[in-house]
């Protein structure tokens, strides 16, 4: 049974929700709004203001005005504010978890068990990095006193997608703030709730006005205006490679540094010496996490021919047992897809894949859940066949995987590297020497062993090739991305 809304959540979504600019809530100048839809029911949760260039202009101006005051605080002073924010986020963790599940459609047990606490940990991680970072690096140069002095860029712009709105906000914005930058965020218009709630909590604890700003709007209007704004000194975009190219092109024309965290088509190479039951359970968990709407997850399973049939059969059993249901039902293991558009996208991919000759090893079913008939529910699926199939080569972004066989280690590595993506892959084997050898050969920002979707603060995570560029997330490299070097030298 789905739980009732918490009082703070019910009060917050009475709406209409507005943009957060210079520490205040502002409607769009033209009065434009749109519905935020609950994926579990297909019904509107609330109205949210939809902004464009005028709202972005106001937000960037506020961030620019606030920059000097924020940047000249000591790292310890900024750290204190971020720790205070982390404490407040932790205090309101149950509200944030409910908002995230209500907005995205992810199972409440996952929001509570991972998304929200991991985000709180992230705020504290970057707050502590700011205190322990080196802002002056001496240079040993003959007859010269020289150093690199590291300073924040200024106003940083962020465009985030809808699949992990809360954690992506934390992973992107908190290192920028810790380094002394101010920020303007454009969350996905599909899932803006937790971003706006974080702004609400930041205002409650006295975060300086203009340091954090959020404008909700489409990519065409708000996103484009943010990317092209001359006062935005650094951009970060998380989303598809197609849009990432456009963002990168605009930033390149304006000589603006840009971080791109893009999509993937992760491979899992499974050798014949694995524990089949354990591996099946972990692979099933990989494609049902967040209803498969995870850019780095394992969506190509390259299985040794000796265990292919047994592993597929065992994984099908695991996937059939997954309880699909409303996000706020505590018995739900996998929620709905985020929107009708996404549901149609995933089913269309599977239809096209079968038309191209793929075999449905486990057929997906659209569900009508009693009391939630309008929700965007789809059961997990598996396909198999040729590696040139569209479902094997393109990112579907749903609870589905494409299964291939291999016999030879090098053939498996070649298959992994046959695509232009390069985000995350995994290798599964009890022979750790072999596992490390294969992991080194797979072209990606991340190679995991006997696990998939591995995240920890201090563990760098980023992409290669079509999967992006920049310092990644969750590590010191992320923090360093938001400091620019300034050489200071004196001849002796």
C-alpha positions, -999 to +999 in steps of 0.1 A: +000+000+000+013+034-009+021+057+020+004+091+025+023+122+018+044+136+046+031+170+059+062+189+046+058+173+012+021+180+009+027+216+019+056+221-005+038+207-036+007+228-031+024+252-055+026+264-080+063+260-075+085+288-087+121+296-097+146+302-069+166+333-077+186+355-054+173+337-023+136+343-033+108+324-051+099+340-084+073+332-110+081+333-147+077+368-161+052+355-187+033+334-161+041+301-179+037+269-159+036+232-166+025+201-148+049+179-128+035+144-133+035+114-109+049+084-130+030+060-107-004+075-116+001+096-148-016+125-129-003+159-121+014+164-088+016+202-090+023+231-113+058+245-117+069+278-133+086+274-167+113+299-174+135+310-203+161+337-211+147+364-188+147+341-157+182+328-166+194+364-169+181+372-135+196+341-119+230+346-135+230+383-124+222+372-089+250+346-089+275+371-103+266+397-076+270+370-049+303+356-062+327+380-045+312+375-011+311+337-014+346+334-030+363+355-003+350+334+025+376+311+039+374+274+029+365+267+065+336+292+064+322+276+032+327+242+047+307+252+078+278+263+056+279+231+036+280+210+067+250+229+081+232+221+048+241+185+051+227+183+086+195+199+073+192+175+044+197+146+068+170+160+091+146+162+061+158+129+045+123+113+047+108+144+029+135+143+002+131+106-003+093+109-008+097+138-032+123+120-052+102+089-055+070+109-062+088+128-089+109+101-107+089+070-099+117+051-082+109+028-054+108+046-020+130+019-005+157+029-030+154+066-024+156+061+013+183+034+012+207+050-013+198+083-031+192+106-002+218+094+023+245+091-004+237+127-014+241+139+022+274+121+024+284+139-007+278+173+007+300+165+037+327+149+015+331+181-006+329+204+024+358+185+039+378+185+007+376+223+006+393+226+040+421+202+032+428+213-004+460+231-014+452+265-030+489+275-035+513+250-051+550+260-051+569+256-083+606+247-083+620+269-110+656+282-112+661+318-102+624+324-096+599+325-068+568+309-084+535+292-075+502+283-089+474+300-070+440+282-075+409+303-075+372+297-083+359+304-118+328+325-109+293+316-120+289+280-129+260+266-149+245+232-145+220+213-166+208+180-151+186+151-164+156+135-148+169+100-137+188+110-105+179+146-099+189+148-063+222+129-064+233+146-096+226+180-081+248+171-051+276+156-072+277+186-095+268+217-074+285+209-041+321+207-053+315+240-072+302+257-041+329+242-019+355+257-042+340+292-040+319+294-071+282+304-073+258+284-093+227+285-116+210+252-120+185+241-146+170+209-134+149+187-157+114+202-161+102+166-157+117+161-122+123+195-105+110+187-070+141+178-049+162+205-065+137+231-055+133+216-020+171+217-015+169+254-024+141+258+001+162+242+028+193+262+019+173+294+023+160+282+057+195+278+071+207+312+058+227+304+027+237+338+012+212+350-014+224+344-050+249+317-042+224+290-053+199+297-080+175+273-099+154+280-130+131+253-143+125+253-180+130+234-212+164+228-227+155+248-258+147+279-237+163+279-203+191+254-211+202+272-242+202+306-225+222+293-196+248+276-218+253+307-240+253+333-212+286+352-212+288+356-174+287+318-169+323+309-166+320+271-165+293+248-177+284+212-167+259+191-186+246+157-178+225+139-204+225+125-239+255+126-262+234+144-288+225+173-266+260+171-251+275+179-285+253+210-288+263+222-253+300+215-261+297+234-294+283+265-278+309+264-250+337+259-276+326+289-296+327+310-264+359+294-252+341+283-220+353+252-201+326+225-201+322+192-184+300+166-202+287+136-184+269+116-211+252+083-219+265+048-221+259+013-232+276-007-205+289-042-210+292-070-185+316-098-196+308-129-177+332-159-177+323-195-171+338-197-136+313-174-118+287-183-092+257-183-115+230-177-089+248-147-073+257-132-107+222-136-120+209-118-089+234-089-094+227-086-131+189-085-125+195-058-099+215-038-124+188-035-150+160-029-126+178-002-105+158+030-111+138+010-137+169+007-159+171+045-163+208+045-154+234+056-180+262+034-166+243+002-160+250-031-176+228-033-207+250-056-229+256-090-213+284-108-230+283-143-215+306-173-220+290-199-242+294-226-215+271-209-191+250-187-214+218-208-212+219-215-175+227-179-166+200-165-188+175-190-174+184-181-138+183-144-145+149-147-161+136-162-128+150-133-108+135-107-132+101-124-132+101-122-094+107-085-093+077-067-078+067-038-101+045-012-085+039+024-074+069+043-061+055+050-026+045+014-020+071-001+003+066-036-013+077-021-047+111-033-059+109-015-093+087+015-100+074+029-133+093+046-160+096+084-155+070+094-182+048+083-209+073+095-234+100+073-218+076+043-218+069+047-255+106+051-262+115+019-245+087-002-260+095+013-295+131+003-291+122-033-282+097-035-311+124-022-335+149-047-321+126-076-327+119-064-362+156-064-368+158-101-358+164-100-320+148-128-300+128-119-270+143-141-242+120-124-217+091-104-231+081-071-215+046-064-203+029-031-198+010-032-165-022-017-151-018-014-114-050-013-094-055+023-082-027+035-103-040+027-138-025+057-155+011+048-144+039+041-168+047+005-158+068-020-178+082-053-166+119-062-173+129-078-205+159-096-222+167-098-259+194-118-277+207-120-312+232-103-335+255-076-321+245-052-349+209-050-335+197-015-326+189-027-290+225-039-287+241-008-300+220+021-288+211+033-253+175+021-246+173+035-210+148+011-196+147-022-176+162-043-205+194-059-215+208-075-247+225-109-244+255-121-265+277-152-263+315-154-264+340-181-265+374-163-266+386-136-241+399-113-268+366-116-288+347-105-257+370-075-252+366-066-289+328-068-285+329-045-255+350-019-274+330-021-306+308+008-296+318+045-293+304+048-258+329+046-229+312+050-195+312+019-175+318-019-180+322-048-157+340-082-158+328-112-138+352-140-130+367-158-100+401-156-117+411-121-104+442-120-126+421-124-157+395-100-144+420-073-139+436-080-173+402-077-191+392-046-170+423-028-182+415-035-219+379-023-218+377+013-230+357+032-205+359+057-176+351+028-152+358-009-152+343-028-123+350-064-112+323-088-100+299-059-095+282-032-115+272+004-106+299+009-080+300+043-064+320+057-035+333+091-026+370+093-035+365+068-064+367+087-096+338+083-120+338+097-155+334+089-192+354+085-224+345+088-261+308+095-266+302+091-228+317+125-220+347+145-209+358+163-178+368+154-143+339+132-135+322+131-102+326+120-066+364+125-062+391+152-057+392+156-095+356+169-093+365+195-068+396+205-087+375+210-118+360+241-102+393+258-095+414+275-122+451+278-120+467+313-118+505+315-121+522+340-098+560+345-104+588+368-092+623+367-108+650+365-082 
